[in-house]
Amino acid sequence: MTDAWVALEPGADPGARLGVLRRAHEAFTSAGRVERPVRPVVAASWRRSARARVSPDGSARVELAEDDLSAYREGHPLARAMPLFRELMGAYARDGEHLVAVCDASGRLLWVEGDARSRRRAGRMNFVPGARWAESSVGTNAPGTALALDRPVQVFAAEHFLRPVHPWTCAAAPLHDPHTGRLLGAVDITGGDSLAHPHSLAFVQAVARAAESHLALSAPLPRDDDDRALLYALGRDEALLVAGGSRVRLSRRHSEILVLLARHPEGLSGDRLLCELYEDESVTPVTLRAELSRLRRLLGDGLLRSRPYRLTVPVEADFTVVARRLGSGAVAAAMGAYAGPLLPRSQAPAVVRLRGRLEGELRAALVARADPGLLSDWVHSPWGEDDCAAWRALAEVAPVRQRPVVRARMRELDGELRAPAPVRGSPFATVSQRPPS
């Protein structure tokens, strides 16, 4: 294979390839053995699917009912790109009897459009809006695997982990926020064997690039004459500040300072900042003033003022967006905006408190909402995978067929909690990288 991400080379016989893949799929699902003809990207995905305990005879689960789905996708950033997707892919899908699908970063399908007959067929395997097609839920598939790998991929026939999906071929590419690089979801083209060609993968890649350009134009960076700035600090150790038509990646200490100043638009005194930033009480005001001086030079004239220290423009921070949505009861929207813990490695006392408060409020809202889809998103995230309370809440509301997997994970976590702590100095003793909560 000349391109590991393309399912079939030009001129290859789909029928012959399908027979080989079916035998390889059977060998893996029955004995865990990967046959030689399986592409490495597919073999690795099959192994991840097996570790996630996906049943090869299972199906996707619809997590968002019509009312919730409608509200959720109206507020999703990719809604702005849907006219472009329809323009670029609509005729191609209708003429080829294909489907165009767009999913969010959790693998939930938001839109599935195209040929009516293909939609009916796809509906029988729950390839429908609101259904979760993450790789961890339904195994190898183009949109789910594209999200897992954060790169375009094509999946042909029996390369899919689920047997009911073997009649289909799909190609998908991830979509990112053009300003922050945050993963927003994926765009997918799904159909028959005719899609098993390098052109379909190249096509969906081109559409994804066009969509990201469209998003950049439809939500541009703040201009020089704009009176606001954007701060992105969730899920990243070095915050990103977008202001005055430019993007500035901040050091860890400068990230902490900007988070606190964004949190306190009225300003903070030097003494207050010193207490909020440093665990070590021996740190002097001179150290803080030096950091602020460097930050002022980095940001440019006019953005940072002193006495008290404050920003001179309004700042819209991603963590305040999550808090505001939680405050209004929009739990799904808050979850959609939560890209991870606030400055995860920061030990600044105020950041630690803010990080723990935001994470705790979101977790409590998810548990109270008892929505299996939202809880599943949380426990399958890097920051929620060891959250016993969330796993217990999910066990109460998960569909019957998923409860054995959930309970197995709960037993694993209970075993880890009961395990004796490693002896200090042992080669197995490690420092946890999980942020405090």
C-alpha positions as a printed Julia matrix, in Angstrom:
437×3 Matrix{Float64}:
   0.0     0.0    0.0
   1.57    3.3   -1.04
  -0.45    5.39   1.45
  -1.22    3.84   4.83
  -4.26    6.07   5.24
  -5.92    5.02   1.97
  -7.9     1.77   2.0
  -7.33    0.67  -1.65
  -4.81    1.62  -4.27
  -6.21    2.72  -7.65
  -7.09   -0.32  -9.73
  -7.33   -2.71  -6.79
 -10.23   -5.16  -6.78
 -12.6    -4.3   -3.89
 -14.16   -7.78  -3.97
 -10.86   -9.58  -3.55
  -9.78   -7.22  -0.79
 -13.09   -7.65   1.0
 -12.68  -11.42   1.25
  -9.22  -11.06   2.76
 -10.44   -8.47   5.26
 -13.41  -10.58   6.37
 -11.12  -13.49   7.17
  -8.74  -11.16   9.01
 -11.61   -9.61  10.96
 -12.86  -13.04  11.99
  -9.36  -14.08  13.07
  -9.03  -10.98  15.23
 -12.47  -11.05  16.83
 -12.26  -14.78  17.57
  -8.6   -15.17  18.53
  -7.15  -11.65  18.83
  -4.78  -12.33  15.96
  -4.07   -9.64  13.36
  -3.48  -11.01   9.87
  -0.75   -9.56   7.69
  -2.94   -7.86   5.03
  -4.58   -5.54   7.59
  -3.23   -2.0    7.4
  -1.3    -0.92  10.52
  -3.7     1.99  11.16
  -6.64   -0.44  11.13
  -4.85   -3.08  13.24
  -4.04   -0.46  15.88
  -7.65    0.72  15.84
  -8.96   -2.84  16.21
  -6.76   -3.28  19.26
  -8.06   -0.05  20.79
 -11.61   -1.19  20.05
 -11.0    -4.51  21.79
  -9.47   -2.77  24.81
 -12.59   -0.59  24.97
 -14.6    -3.86  24.98
 -16.61   -2.95  21.91
 -18.72   -5.86  20.71
 -18.22   -6.56  16.97
 -21.95   -7.32  16.76
 -23.01   -4.2   18.63
 -24.48   -0.95  17.35
 -24.24    2.77  17.99
 -26.41    4.29  20.66
 -28.47    7.43  20.11
 -27.46    9.78  22.93
 -29.2    13.02  21.92
 -32.95   13.06  21.36
 -34.41   15.47  18.83
 -35.04   18.4   21.19
 -31.63   18.19  22.87
 -29.91   17.57  19.53
 -31.5    20.59  17.91
 -30.44   22.95  20.69
 -26.96   21.45  20.94
 -26.08   21.65  17.26
 -27.5    25.14  16.85
 -24.9    26.34  19.34
 -22.08   24.2   17.98
 -19.26   26.01  16.11
 -19.59   23.64  13.15
 -23.14   24.88  12.51
 -21.5    27.85  10.76
 -19.83   25.47   8.31
 -22.92   23.47   7.34
 -23.85   25.67   4.35
 -20.34   25.1    3.01
 -20.54   21.34   3.54
 -23.84   21.23   1.67
 -22.47   23.32  -1.18
 -19.26   21.31  -1.6
 -20.54   17.81  -0.83
 -24.31   17.81  -1.37
 -24.4    17.09  -5.1
 -21.52   14.61  -4.8
 -23.41   12.7   -2.12
 -26.73   12.68  -3.97
 -25.23   11.66  -7.32
 -23.13    8.9   -5.78
 -25.81    7.73  -3.32
 -23.51    8.7   -0.46
 -24.04   10.35   2.91
 -22.38   13.42   4.38
 -22.0    13.35   8.16
 -20.62   15.88  10.61
 -19.87   14.92  14.21
 -18.65   16.72  17.3
 -15.35   16.06  19.07
 -16.97   13.28  21.12
 -18.03   11.41  17.99
 -21.73   12.26  18.21
 -23.29   12.71  14.79
 -24.84   16.15  14.48
 -25.91   16.07  10.83
 -26.37   13.14   8.42
 -27.52   14.2    4.97
 -27.53   12.89   1.41
 -29.22   10.17  -0.62
 -32.6     9.24   0.9
 -32.27    5.5    0.29
 -28.79    5.46   1.81
 -30.08    7.34   4.84
 -32.73    4.68   5.4
 -30.13    1.91   5.13
 -27.76    3.74   7.45
 -30.57    4.27   9.92
 -30.76    0.52  10.47
 -27.29    0.65  12.05
 -28.03    3.91  13.9
 -25.85    6.05  11.67
 -28.22    8.9   12.48
 -28.03   12.35  14.1
 -27.58   12.09  17.84
 -25.82    8.71  17.76
 -22.32    8.32  19.18
 -19.77    6.98  16.7
 -16.63    7.47  18.77
 -14.08    4.71  18.29
 -14.34    3.85  21.99
 -18.08    3.22  21.53
 -18.41    1.46  18.16
 -14.86    0.59  17.22
 -13.05    1.36  13.99
 -14.91    3.77  11.71
 -13.76    6.79   9.74
 -15.17    9.66  11.81
 -14.42    7.98  15.13
 -10.9     6.93  14.14
 -10.17   10.33  12.55
 -11.01   11.89  15.93
  -8.96    9.33  17.87
  -5.9     9.94  15.68
  -6.61   13.59  14.84
  -5.9    13.0   11.16
  -7.83   12.06   8.0
  -8.46    8.36   7.48
 -10.38    6.05   5.18
 -12.05    2.82   6.34
 -13.16    0.18   3.86
 -15.82   -2.5    4.41
 -14.62   -5.18   6.86
 -11.98   -2.83   8.23
 -14.87   -1.53  10.35
 -14.91   -3.19  13.74
 -18.69   -3.67  13.79
 -19.96   -6.37  11.44
 -23.19   -4.49  10.6
 -21.0    -1.7    9.12
 -19.06   -3.99   6.76
 -21.18   -3.09   3.7
 -20.02    0.54   3.99
 -16.91    2.54   3.15
 -16.17    5.95   4.62
 -13.55    8.68   4.67
 -13.33   11.39   7.31
 -11.14   14.32   8.32
 -10.95   16.14  11.66
 -11.98   19.78  11.98
 -10.26   22.3   14.23
 -10.92   25.76  15.55
  -8.74   27.86  13.23
  -7.73   30.21  16.05
  -6.98   27.83  18.92
  -6.36   24.51  17.18
  -8.98   22.86  19.38
 -10.58   19.75  17.88
 -14.21   20.54  17.03
 -15.3    17.32  15.3
 -15.01   15.64  11.92
 -16.61   15.64   8.48
 -17.29   12.28   6.85
 -18.42   10.87   3.51
 -20.02    7.41   3.72
 -21.21    5.1    0.96
 -20.36    1.97  -0.99
 -17.24    0.47  -2.54
 -16.88    3.36  -4.98
 -15.56    5.47  -2.11
 -12.64    3.07  -1.6
 -10.37    5.3   -3.7
  -7.68    7.85  -2.76
  -9.81   10.58  -4.33
 -12.48   10.32  -1.63
  -9.93   10.81   1.14
  -8.34   13.74  -0.68
 -11.8    15.2   -1.25
 -12.82   15.09   2.4
  -9.44   16.55   3.43
  -9.96   19.46   1.03
 -13.46   20.03   2.41
 -12.11   20.08   5.97
  -9.47   22.66   5.03
 -12.1    24.79   3.29
 -14.36   24.56   6.36
 -11.58   25.67   8.71
 -10.85   28.63   6.43
 -14.56   29.46   6.41
 -14.66   29.34  10.21
 -11.65   31.65  10.4
 -13.41   34.18   8.19
 -16.79   33.88   9.86
 -15.31   34.29  13.34
 -12.12   36.3   12.73
  -9.48   37.24  15.25
 -10.22   40.41  17.17
  -8.96   43.33  15.06
  -6.68   46.11  16.19
  -9.75   48.28  16.73
 -11.69   45.57  18.55
 -12.23   46.22  22.25
 -11.99   42.63  23.43
  -9.54   39.78  23.8
 -10.0    36.01  23.92
  -8.17   33.78  26.4
  -7.97   30.0   26.01
  -6.64   28.21  29.11
  -8.69   25.0   29.42
  -6.85   21.77  28.73
  -3.53   23.5   28.04
  -0.53   24.35  30.2
   0.34   27.45  28.17
  -2.63   29.73  27.57
  -3.36   31.38  24.25
  -4.33   35.07  24.11
  -6.01   36.37  20.97
  -6.07   40.16  20.81
  -5.39   42.99  18.4
  -5.34   40.74  15.36
  -2.62   38.48  16.75
  -2.19   35.33  18.84
   0.23   35.15  21.75
   1.21   31.88  23.38
   2.04   32.58  27.01
   4.52   30.98  29.37
   3.12   29.07  32.32
   3.61   31.94  34.77
   2.22   34.51  32.34
  -0.72   32.15  31.71
  -1.47   32.12  35.43
  -1.3    35.91  35.64
  -3.66   36.36  32.66
  -6.14   33.84  34.09
  -6.27   35.75  37.38
  -6.58   39.15  35.7
  -9.31   37.83  33.4
 -11.08   36.48  36.49
 -10.76   39.89  38.2
 -11.37   42.62  35.63
 -11.45   45.17  38.44
  -7.76   44.48  38.99
  -5.55   42.97  41.7
  -2.93   44.57  43.91
   0.64   43.37  43.79
   0.34   41.83  47.25
  -2.82   39.96  46.26
  -1.24   38.67  43.06
   1.81   37.53  45.0
  -0.34   35.48  47.38
  -2.49   34.05  44.57
   0.43   33.02  42.36
   3.15   31.63  44.6
   3.08   28.73  47.05
   6.51   29.74  48.31
   6.06   32.59  50.78
   9.72   33.56  50.37
   9.1    34.85  46.82
   9.52   38.63  46.87
   7.52   41.38  45.18
  10.58   42.08  43.03
  10.15   38.66  41.35
   6.52   39.37  40.56
   7.27   42.85  39.2
   9.89   41.34  36.9
   7.34   38.82  35.56
   4.79   41.57  35.01
   7.34   43.72  33.23
   8.15   40.86  30.85
   4.44   40.25  30.3
   3.83   43.93  29.52
   6.57   43.87  26.88
   5.11   40.67  25.39
   1.56   42.0   25.18
   2.52   45.4   23.85
   1.74   48.87  25.06
  -1.59   49.63  26.58
  -2.95   46.16  27.41
  -1.66   45.83  30.97
  -1.95   48.54  33.6
  -0.8    48.7   37.22
  -2.06   50.07  40.56
  -3.95   47.79  40.56
  -2.76   45.35  37.93
  -5.51   44.97  35.36
  -6.19   44.43  31.66
  -7.43   47.42  29.7
  -9.78   45.47  27.39
 -12.6    43.03  28.19
 -11.43   39.43  28.12
 -13.66   36.51  27.14
 -12.04   33.43  28.68
 -13.03   29.87  27.85
 -13.33   28.94  31.54
 -15.76   31.81  32.16
 -17.85   30.58  29.23
 -18.15   27.16  30.89
 -19.01   28.72  34.24
 -21.63   30.99  32.66
 -23.29   28.08  30.85
 -23.35   26.02  34.03
 -24.91   28.94  35.84
 -27.72   29.08  33.3
 -28.32   25.32  33.46
 -26.95   24.64  29.96
 -25.02   21.53  31.02
 -24.55   20.05  27.54
 -23.3    23.38  26.21
 -20.93   23.72  29.17
 -19.58   20.24  28.53
 -19.11   21.11  24.87
 -17.0    24.14  25.81
 -14.92   22.3   28.41
 -11.64   21.38  26.73
 -10.05   20.05  29.91
  -8.84   21.23  33.33
  -7.72   24.84  33.69
  -3.9    25.08  33.26
  -3.56   21.42  34.36
   0.0    21.58  35.72
  -0.29   24.92  37.45
   0.31   24.92  41.21
  -0.55   28.59  41.7
  -2.93   28.54  44.7
  -5.66   30.63  43.04
  -5.52   28.61  39.81
  -5.69   25.34  41.77
  -8.81   26.58  43.56
 -10.44   27.84  40.37
  -9.59   24.66  38.49
 -11.03   22.46  41.22
 -14.17   24.57  41.56
 -14.92   24.56  37.84
 -14.25   20.83  37.47
 -16.28   20.04  40.58
 -19.26   22.14  39.49
 -19.27   20.57  36.04
 -19.0    17.05  37.45
 -21.82   17.74  39.93
 -24.01   19.1   37.14
 -23.34   16.02  35.01
 -24.16   13.65  37.86
 -27.34   15.56  38.68
 -28.38   15.65  35.01
 -27.89   11.84  34.81
 -27.54   11.98  31.03
 -25.72    8.79  29.95
 -24.24   10.47  26.88
 -22.73   13.38  28.8
 -21.47   11.11  31.58
 -19.95    8.81  28.98
 -18.16   11.77  27.41
 -16.75   12.7   30.8
 -15.46    9.26  31.83
 -13.92    8.66  28.41
 -11.99   11.93  28.57
  -8.38   12.06  29.83
  -9.46   14.06  32.88
 -12.5    11.93  33.74
 -11.29    8.4   33.09
 -10.46    7.8   36.78
 -13.45    9.67  38.21
 -15.15    7.07  40.42
 -18.17    9.25  41.17
 -18.88    9.78  37.49
 -18.45    6.08  36.71
 -20.9     5.22  39.5
 -23.4     7.73  38.15
 -23.01    6.28  34.67
 -23.58    2.75  35.99
 -27.01    3.88  37.24
 -28.22    5.23  33.89
 -26.24    3.38  31.19
 -28.17    1.14  28.79
 -28.31   -2.45  30.0
 -25.89   -3.74  27.37
 -23.23   -1.21  28.42
 -23.44   -1.79  32.15
 -21.0    -4.76  32.26
 -18.28   -2.56  30.68
 -18.99    0.27  33.11
 -18.98   -2.03  36.13
 -15.76   -3.68  34.99
 -14.09   -0.27  34.9
 -15.45    0.51  38.36
 -13.92   -2.71  39.69
 -10.59   -1.73  38.15
 -10.71    1.66  39.85
 -11.69    0.11  43.18
  -8.74   -2.26  42.86
  -6.39    0.62  42.17
  -7.67    2.51  45.2
  -7.18   -0.53  47.45
  -3.69   -1.26  46.11
  -0.88   -0.37  48.58
   0.99    2.83  47.75
   4.44    2.3   46.19
   7.37    2.49  48.6
   9.12    5.86  48.35
  12.2     5.43  46.19
  10.73    2.42  44.4
  11.22    2.48  40.61
   7.44    2.13  40.34
   6.69    5.23  42.4
   5.61    8.04  40.07
   4.37   11.55  40.5
   0.77   11.89  39.39
   0.23   14.22  36.46
  -3.5    14.46  37.1
  -4.48   17.95  38.2
  -6.04   18.31  41.63
  -9.81   18.44  41.7
